[in-house]
Amino acid sequence: MKGNEKGFGLKTGNVLGEVNPRYFRSCEVGQLLGDPTKVQTLLGWNLTKTSFPELVRIMVEYDMSFVKKIG
């Protein structure tokens, strides 16, 4: 574990939050790569035509339809 992974209140000095060491990465990766095939297939997402806000809307609608099916 490197550094202080705790957040302290400015007025009280009390610990307001801290990171559990089990969630630390052993090393940082320089670049993360993903495969957009699933989102393209399931949601019809197109990188060149779908804005980020529109993608978020589509994802939320998809998740909500899934929740309604199991709920």
Biopython code that builds the backbone (N, CA, C, O; Angstrom):
import numpy as np
from Bio.PDB.StructureBuilder import StructureBuilder

atoms = [
    (1, "MET", "N", (0.852, -1.178, 0.000)),
    (1, "MET", "CA", (0.000, 0.000, 0.000)),
    (1, "MET", "C", (0.889, 1.230, 0.000)),
    (1, "MET", "O", (1.811, 1.346, 0.808)),
    (2, "LYS", "N", (0.604, 2.147, -0.917)),
    (2, "LYS", "CA", (1.391, 3.368, -0.995)),
    (2, "LYS", "C", (0.545, 4.563, -0.582)),
    (2, "LYS", "O", (-0.636, 4.637, -0.918)),
    (3, "GLY", "N", (1.134, 5.482, 0.132)),
    (3, "GLY", "CA", (0.463, 6.731, 0.447)),
    (3, "GLY", "C", (-0.654, 6.572, 1.458)),
    (3, "GLY", "O", (-0.924, 5.477, 1.952)),
    (4, "ASN", "N", (-1.292, 7.687, 1.751)),
    (4, "ASN", "CA", (-2.392, 7.717, 2.708)),
    (4, "ASN", "C", (-3.694, 7.636, 1.933)),
    (4, "ASN", "O", (-4.058, 8.582, 1.234)),
    (5, "GLU", "N", (-4.389, 6.540, 2.043)),
    (5, "GLU", "CA", (-5.642, 6.349, 1.313)),
    (5, "GLU", "C", (-6.833, 6.611, 2.228)),
    (5, "GLU", "O", (-7.776, 5.822, 2.278)),
    (6, "LYS", "N", (-6.778, 7.728, 2.950)),
    (6, "LYS", "CA", (-7.862, 8.117, 3.845)),
    (6, "LYS", "C", (-8.256, 9.553, 3.536)),
    (6, "LYS", "O", (-7.421, 10.375, 3.158)),
    (7, "GLY", "N", (-9.532, 9.836, 3.701)),
    (7, "GLY", "CA", (-10.025, 11.198, 3.551)),
    (7, "GLY", "C", (-10.421, 11.730, 4.918)),
    (7, "GLY", "O", (-11.173, 11.081, 5.645)),
    (8, "PHE", "N", (-9.922, 12.906, 5.272)),
    (8, "PHE", "CA", (-10.161, 13.491, 6.590)),
    (8, "PHE", "C", (-11.020, 14.746, 6.484)),
    (8, "PHE", "O", (-10.898, 15.512, 5.529)),
    (9, "GLY", "N", (-11.889, 14.951, 7.472)),
    (9, "GLY", "CA", (-12.675, 16.167, 7.549)),
    (9, "GLY", "C", (-11.789, 17.349, 7.893)),
    (9, "GLY", "O", (-10.935, 17.245, 8.773)),
    (10, "LEU", "N", (-11.977, 18.470, 7.215)),
    (10, "LEU", "CA", (-11.132, 19.637, 7.450)),
    (10, "LEU", "C", (-11.323, 20.227, 8.847)),
    (10, "LEU", "O", (-10.353, 20.641, 9.482)),
    (11, "LYS", "N", (-12.550, 20.268, 9.321)),
    (11, "LYS", "CA", (-12.819, 20.883, 10.622)),
    (11, "LYS", "C", (-12.525, 19.956, 11.789)),
    (11, "LYS", "O", (-11.973, 20.386, 12.802)),
    (12, "THR", "N", (-12.892, 18.684, 11.656)),
    (12, "THR", "CA", (-12.763, 17.758, 12.781)),
    (12, "THR", "C", (-11.491, 16.926, 12.747)),
    (12, "THR", "O", (-11.001, 16.492, 13.789)),
    (13, "GLY", "N", (-10.956, 16.702, 11.548)),
    (13, "GLY", "CA", (-9.799, 15.822, 11.422)),
    (13, "GLY", "C", (-10.179, 14.353, 11.472)),
    (13, "GLY", "O", (-9.313, 13.480, 11.403)),
    (14, "ASN", "N", (-11.482, 14.075, 11.593)),
    (14, "ASN", "CA", (-11.939, 12.687, 11.641)),
    (14, "ASN", "C", (-11.829, 12.038, 10.262)),
    (14, "ASN", "O", (-11.947, 12.711, 9.237)),
    (15, "VAL", "N", (-11.602, 10.725, 10.248)),
    (15, "VAL", "CA", (-11.554, 9.985, 8.996)),
    (15, "VAL", "C", (-12.979, 9.890, 8.446)),
    (15, "VAL", "O", (-13.878, 9.386, 9.120)),
    (16, "LEU", "N", (-13.178, 10.373, 7.226)),
    (16, "LEU", "CA", (-14.494, 10.342, 6.592)),
    (16, "LEU", "C", (-14.633, 9.165, 5.631)),
    (16, "LEU", "O", (-15.744, 8.722, 5.340)),
    (17, "GLY", "N", (-13.524, 8.672, 5.148)),
    (17, "GLY", "CA", (-13.546, 7.525, 4.236)),
    (17, "GLY", "C", (-12.141, 7.022, 4.017)),
    (17, "GLY", "O", (-11.168, 7.767, 4.127)),
    (18, "GLU", "N", (-12.052, 5.736, 3.704)),
    (18, "GLU", "CA", (-10.748, 5.177, 3.380)),
    (18, "GLU", "C", (-10.909, 4.014, 2.416)),
    (18, "GLU", "O", (-11.973, 3.400, 2.336)),
    (19, "VAL", "N", (-9.839, 3.718, 1.683)),
    (19, "VAL", "CA", (-9.854, 2.658, 0.700)),
    (19, "VAL", "C", (-9.367, 1.371, 1.346)),
    (19, "VAL", "O", (-8.337, 1.348, 2.019)),
    (20, "ASN", "N", (-10.120, 0.307, 1.131)),
    (20, "ASN", "CA", (-9.713, -1.000, 1.635)),
    (20, "ASN", "C", (-8.515, -1.471, 0.819)),
    (20, "ASN", "O", (-8.596, -1.502, -0.409)),
    (21, "PRO", "N", (-7.407, -1.840, 1.458)),
    (21, "PRO", "CA", (-6.202, -2.254, 0.728)),
    (21, "PRO", "C", (-6.432, -3.416, -0.242)),
    (21, "PRO", "O", (-5.672, -3.560, -1.200)),
    (22, "ARG", "N", (-7.438, -4.236, -0.027)),
    (22, "ARG", "CA", (-7.652, -5.357, -0.943)),
    (22, "ARG", "C", (-8.090, -4.895, -2.336)),
    (22, "ARG", "O", (-8.047, -5.672, -3.290)),
    (23, "TYR", "N", (-8.512, -3.629, -2.454)),
    (23, "TYR", "CA", (-8.921, -3.106, -3.751)),
    (23, "TYR", "C", (-7.786, -2.380, -4.485)),
    (23, "TYR", "O", (-7.997, -1.874, -5.587)),
    (24, "PHE", "N", (-6.604, -2.322, -3.899)),
    (24, "PHE", "CA", (-5.472, -1.689, -4.559)),
    (24, "PHE", "C", (-4.982, -2.574, -5.687)),
    (24, "PHE", "O", (-4.999, -3.800, -5.570)),
    (25, "ARG", "N", (-4.552, -1.973, -6.761)),
    (25, "ARG", "CA", (-3.932, -2.721, -7.853)),
    (25, "ARG", "C", (-2.457, -2.891, -7.520)),
    (25, "ARG", "O", (-1.837, -2.015, -6.917)),
    (26, "SER", "N", (-1.909, -4.026, -7.920)),
    (26, "SER", "CA", (-0.487, -4.240, -7.683)),
    (26, "SER", "C", (0.355, -3.267, -8.502)),
    (26, "SER", "O", (1.437, -2.866, -8.074)),
    (27, "CYS", "N", (-0.136, -2.891, -9.666)),
    (27, "CYS", "CA", (0.528, -1.874, -10.483)),
    (27, "CYS", "C", (-0.527, -1.253, -11.400)),
    (27, "CYS", "O", (-1.515, -1.894, -11.759)),
    (28, "GLU", "N", (-0.300, -0.023, -11.761)),
    (28, "GLU", "CA", (-1.234, 0.658, -12.657)),
    (28, "GLU", "C", (-0.947, 0.252, -14.095)),
    (28, "GLU", "O", (0.205, 0.070, -14.488)),
    (29, "VAL", "N", (-1.996, 0.115, -14.856)),
    (29, "VAL", "CA", (-1.833, -0.190, -16.270)),
    (29, "VAL", "C", (-1.820, 1.114, -17.049)),
    (29, "VAL", "O", (-2.522, 2.063, -16.701)),
    (30, "GLY", "N", (-1.025, 1.153, -18.095)),
    (30, "GLY", "CA", (-0.908, 2.367, -18.880)),
    (30, "GLY", "C", (-2.098, 2.622, -19.776)),
    (30, "GLY", "O", (-2.463, 3.770, -20.030)),
    (31, "GLN", "N", (-2.705, 1.542, -20.258)),
    (31, "GLN", "CA", (-3.813, 1.694, -21.192)),
    (31, "GLN", "C", (-4.773, 0.523, -21.020)),
    (31, "GLN", "O", (-4.357, -0.635, -21.003)),
    (32, "LEU", "N", (-6.039, 0.830, -20.896)),
    (32, "LEU", "CA", (-7.068, -0.195, -20.811)),
    (32, "LEU", "C", (-7.800, -0.265, -22.144)),
    (32, "LEU", "O", (-8.195, 0.760, -22.699)),
    (33, "LEU", "N", (-7.976, -1.463, -22.645)),
    (33, "LEU", "CA", (-8.654, -1.647, -23.925)),
    (33, "LEU", "C", (-9.880, -2.520, -23.728)),
    (33, "LEU", "O", (-9.863, -3.445, -22.916)),
    (34, "GLY", "N", (-10.925, -2.235, -24.455)),
    (34, "GLY", "CA", (-12.141, -3.024, -24.367)),
    (34, "GLY", "C", (-12.645, -3.411, -25.747)),
    (34, "GLY", "O", (-12.167, -2.907, -26.763)),
    (35, "ASP", "N", (-13.605, -4.302, -25.767)),
    (35, "ASP", "CA", (-14.214, -4.760, -27.010)),
    (35, "ASP", "C", (-15.659, -4.259, -27.033)),
    (35, "ASP", "O", (-16.474, -4.710, -26.228)),
    (36, "PRO", "N", (-15.990, -3.342, -27.934)),
    (36, "PRO", "CA", (-17.336, -2.757, -27.969)),
    (36, "PRO", "C", (-18.391, -3.646, -28.630)),
    (36, "PRO", "O", (-19.529, -3.209, -28.801)),
    (37, "THR", "N", (-18.047, -4.871, -29.004)),
    (37, "THR", "CA", (-18.966, -5.737, -29.742)),
    (37, "THR", "C", (-20.291, -5.942, -29.005)),
    (37, "THR", "O", (-21.357, -5.886, -29.619)),
    (38, "LYS", "N", (-20.228, -6.179, -27.693)),
    (38, "LYS", "CA", (-21.452, -6.464, -26.937)),
    (38, "LYS", "C", (-22.398, -5.263, -26.949)),
    (38, "LYS", "O", (-23.595, -5.426, -27.185)),
    (39, "VAL", "N", (-21.879, -4.065, -26.699)),
    (39, "VAL", "CA", (-22.748, -2.885, -26.674)),
    (39, "VAL", "C", (-23.266, -2.569, -28.077)),
    (39, "VAL", "O", (-24.375, -2.056, -28.230)),
    (40, "GLN", "N", (-22.473, -2.870, -29.090)),
    (40, "GLN", "CA", (-22.945, -2.659, -30.465)),
    (40, "GLN", "C", (-24.067, -3.638, -30.799)),
    (40, "GLN", "O", (-25.058, -3.266, -31.427)),
    (41, "THR", "N", (-23.907, -4.883, -30.378)),
    (41, "THR", "CA", (-24.889, -5.921, -30.693)),
    (41, "THR", "C", (-26.170, -5.756, -29.888)),
    (41, "THR", "O", (-27.263, -5.755, -30.455)),
    (42, "LEU", "N", (-26.045, -5.616, -28.565)),
    (42, "LEU", "CA", (-27.229, -5.553, -27.704)),
    (42, "LEU", "C", (-27.974, -4.229, -27.780)),
    (42, "LEU", "O", (-29.204, -4.199, -27.740)),
    (43, "LEU", "N", (-27.233, -3.141, -27.889)),
    (43, "LEU", "CA", (-27.869, -1.825, -27.799)),
    (43, "LEU", "C", (-27.908, -1.057, -29.115)),
    (43, "LEU", "O", (-28.550, -0.010, -29.205)),
    (44, "GLY", "N", (-27.234, -1.563, -30.120)),
    (44, "GLY", "CA", (-27.210, -0.853, -31.393)),
    (44, "GLY", "C", (-26.340, 0.384, -31.369)),
    (44, "GLY", "O", (-26.546, 1.307, -32.158)),
    (45, "TRP", "N", (-25.376, 0.413, -30.476)),
    (45, "TRP", "CA", (-24.492, 1.573, -30.341)),
    (45, "TRP", "C", (-23.575, 1.692, -31.534)),
    (45, "TRP", "O", (-23.049, 0.695, -32.029)),
    (46, "ASN", "N", (-23.385, 2.925, -32.000)),
    (46, "ASN", "CA", (-22.469, 3.203, -33.104)),
    (46, "ASN", "C", (-21.589, 4.363, -32.669)),
    (46, "ASN", "O", (-22.089, 5.456, -32.399)),
    (47, "LEU", "N", (-20.291, 4.137, -32.600)),
    (47, "LEU", "CA", (-19.343, 5.139, -32.120)),
    (47, "LEU", "C", (-19.457, 6.465, -32.864)),
    (47, "LEU", "O", (-19.348, 7.530, -32.258)),
    (48, "THR", "N", (-19.676, 6.402, -34.164)),
    (48, "THR", "CA", (-19.696, 7.636, -34.949)),
    (48, "THR", "C", (-21.045, 8.339, -34.956)),
    (48, "THR", "O", (-21.126, 9.501, -35.356)),
    (49, "LYS", "N", (-22.116, 7.659, -34.520)),
    (49, "LYS", "CA", (-23.444, 8.263, -34.589)),
    (49, "LYS", "C", (-24.108, 8.479, -33.237)),
    (49, "LYS", "O", (-25.067, 9.246, -33.141)),
    (50, "THR", "N", (-23.621, 7.822, -32.193)),
    (50, "THR", "CA", (-24.274, 7.892, -30.886)),
    (50, "THR", "C", (-23.448, 8.750, -29.941)),
    (50, "THR", "O", (-22.285, 8.442, -29.679)),
    (51, "SER", "N", (-24.041, 9.831, -29.424)),
    (51, "SER", "CA", (-23.337, 10.684, -28.469)),
    (51, "SER", "C", (-23.248, 9.965, -27.120)),
    (51, "SER", "O", (-23.975, 9.005, -26.868)),
    (52, "PHE", "N", (-22.363, 10.435, -26.273)),
    (52, "PHE", "CA", (-22.233, 9.826, -24.957)),
    (52, "PHE", "C", (-23.533, 9.918, -24.158)),
    (52, "PHE", "O", (-23.953, 8.906, -23.598)),
    (53, "PRO", "N", (-24.198, 11.089, -24.073)),
    (53, "PRO", "CA", (-25.469, 11.148, -23.337)),
    (53, "PRO", "C", (-26.522, 10.183, -23.899)),
    (53, "PRO", "O", (-27.298, 9.593, -23.147)),
    (54, "GLU", "N", (-26.538, 10.031, -25.214)),
    (54, "GLU", "CA", (-27.486, 9.104, -25.833)),
    (54, "GLU", "C", (-27.136, 7.660, -25.454)),
    (54, "GLU", "O", (-28.031, 6.856, -25.191)),
    (55, "LEU", "N", (-25.857, 7.333, -25.424)),
    (55, "LEU", "CA", (-25.437, 5.994, -25.015)),
    (55, "LEU", "C", (-25.853, 5.712, -23.580)),
    (55, "LEU", "O", (-26.327, 4.618, -23.273)),
    (56, "VAL", "N", (-25.680, 6.684, -22.706)),
    (56, "VAL", "CA", (-26.089, 6.518, -21.306)),
    (56, "VAL", "C", (-27.595, 6.269, -21.234)),
    (56, "VAL", "O", (-28.042, 5.385, -20.503)),
    (57, "ARG", "N", (-28.373, 7.034, -21.982)),
    (57, "ARG", "CA", (-29.829, 6.847, -22.000)),
    (57, "ARG", "C", (-30.191, 5.437, -22.463)),
    (57, "ARG", "O", (-31.034, 4.778, -21.856)),
    (58, "ILE", "N", (-29.555, 4.978, -23.534)),
    (58, "ILE", "CA", (-29.823, 3.636, -24.060)),
    (58, "ILE", "C", (-29.469, 2.577, -23.014)),
    (58, "ILE", "O", (-30.222, 1.623, -22.815)),
    (59, "MET", "N", (-28.329, 2.744, -22.349)),
    (59, "MET", "CA", (-27.896, 1.771, -21.343)),
    (59, "MET", "C", (-28.864, 1.722, -20.164)),
    (59, "MET", "O", (-29.185, 0.645, -19.661)),
    (60, "VAL", "N", (-29.325, 2.890, -19.730)),
    (60, "VAL", "CA", (-30.272, 2.937, -18.607)),
    (60, "VAL", "C", (-31.584, 2.272, -19.001)),
    (60, "VAL", "O", (-32.140, 1.498, -18.222)),
    (61, "GLU", "N", (-32.081, 2.561, -20.188)),
    (61, "GLU", "CA", (-33.322, 1.927, -20.657)),
    (61, "GLU", "C", (-33.173, 0.413, -20.710)),
    (61, "GLU", "O", (-34.079, -0.317, -20.308)),
    (62, "TYR", "N", (-32.031, -0.060, -21.206)),
    (62, "TYR", "CA", (-31.783, -1.506, -21.282)),
    (62, "TYR", "C", (-31.777, -2.116, -19.878)),
    (62, "TYR", "O", (-32.422, -3.137, -19.638)),
    (63, "ASP", "N", (-31.048, -1.487, -18.957)),
    (63, "ASP", "CA", (-30.983, -1.998, -17.582)),
    (63, "ASP", "C", (-32.352, -1.992, -16.920)),
    (63, "ASP", "O", (-32.696, -2.930, -16.201)),
    (64, "MET", "N", (-33.137, -0.942, -17.154)),
    (64, "MET", "CA", (-34.461, -0.858, -16.539)),
    (64, "MET", "C", (-35.384, -1.939, -17.094)),
    (64, "MET", "O", (-36.199, -2.484, -16.349)),
    (65, "SER", "N", (-35.277, -2.263, -18.377)),
    (65, "SER", "CA", (-36.102, -3.339, -18.932)),
    (65, "SER", "C", (-35.699, -4.672, -18.324)),
    (65, "SER", "O", (-36.551, -5.530, -18.093)),
    (66, "PHE", "N", (-34.416, -4.853, -18.064)),
    (66, "PHE", "CA", (-33.932, -6.086, -17.427)),
    (66, "PHE", "C", (-34.459, -6.178, -15.992)),
    (66, "PHE", "O", (-34.898, -7.245, -15.560)),
    (67, "VAL", "N", (-34.418, -5.069, -15.256)),
    (67, "VAL", "CA", (-34.895, -5.053, -13.866)),
    (67, "VAL", "C", (-36.384, -5.381, -13.816)),
    (67, "VAL", "O", (-36.834, -6.114, -12.935)),
    (68, "LYS", "N", (-37.143, -4.840, -14.757)),
    (68, "LYS", "CA", (-38.602, -5.117, -14.784)),
    (68, "LYS", "C", (-38.875, -6.583, -15.038)),
    (68, "LYS", "O", (-39.849, -7.127, -14.516)),
    (69, "LYS", "N", (-38.026, -7.246, -15.840)),
    (69, "LYS", "CA", (-38.223, -8.674, -16.123)),
    (69, "LYS", "C", (-37.981, -9.542, -14.893)),
    (69, "LYS", "O", (-38.686, -10.530, -14.688)),
    (70, "ILE", "N", (-36.981, -9.182, -14.063)),
    (70, "ILE", "CA", (-36.655, -10.025, -12.902)),
    (70, "ILE", "C", (-37.377, -9.582, -11.639)),
    (70, "ILE", "O", (-37.444, -10.325, -10.660)),
    (71, "GLY", "N", (-37.918, -8.363, -11.666)),
    (71, "GLY", "CA", (-38.541, -7.795, -10.464)),
    (71, "GLY", "C", (-39.970, -8.100, -10.397)),
    (71, "GLY", "O", (-40.644, -7.697, -9.450)),
]
sb = StructureBuilder()
sb.init_structure("model")
sb.init_model(0)
sb.init_chain("A")
sb.init_seg("    ")
for serial, (resi, resn, name, xyz) in enumerate(atoms, 1):
    if name == "N":
        sb.init_residue(resn, " ", resi, " ")
    sb.init_atom(name, np.array(xyz, "f"), 0.0, 1.0, " ", f" {name:<3s}", serial, name[0])
structure = sb.get_structure()
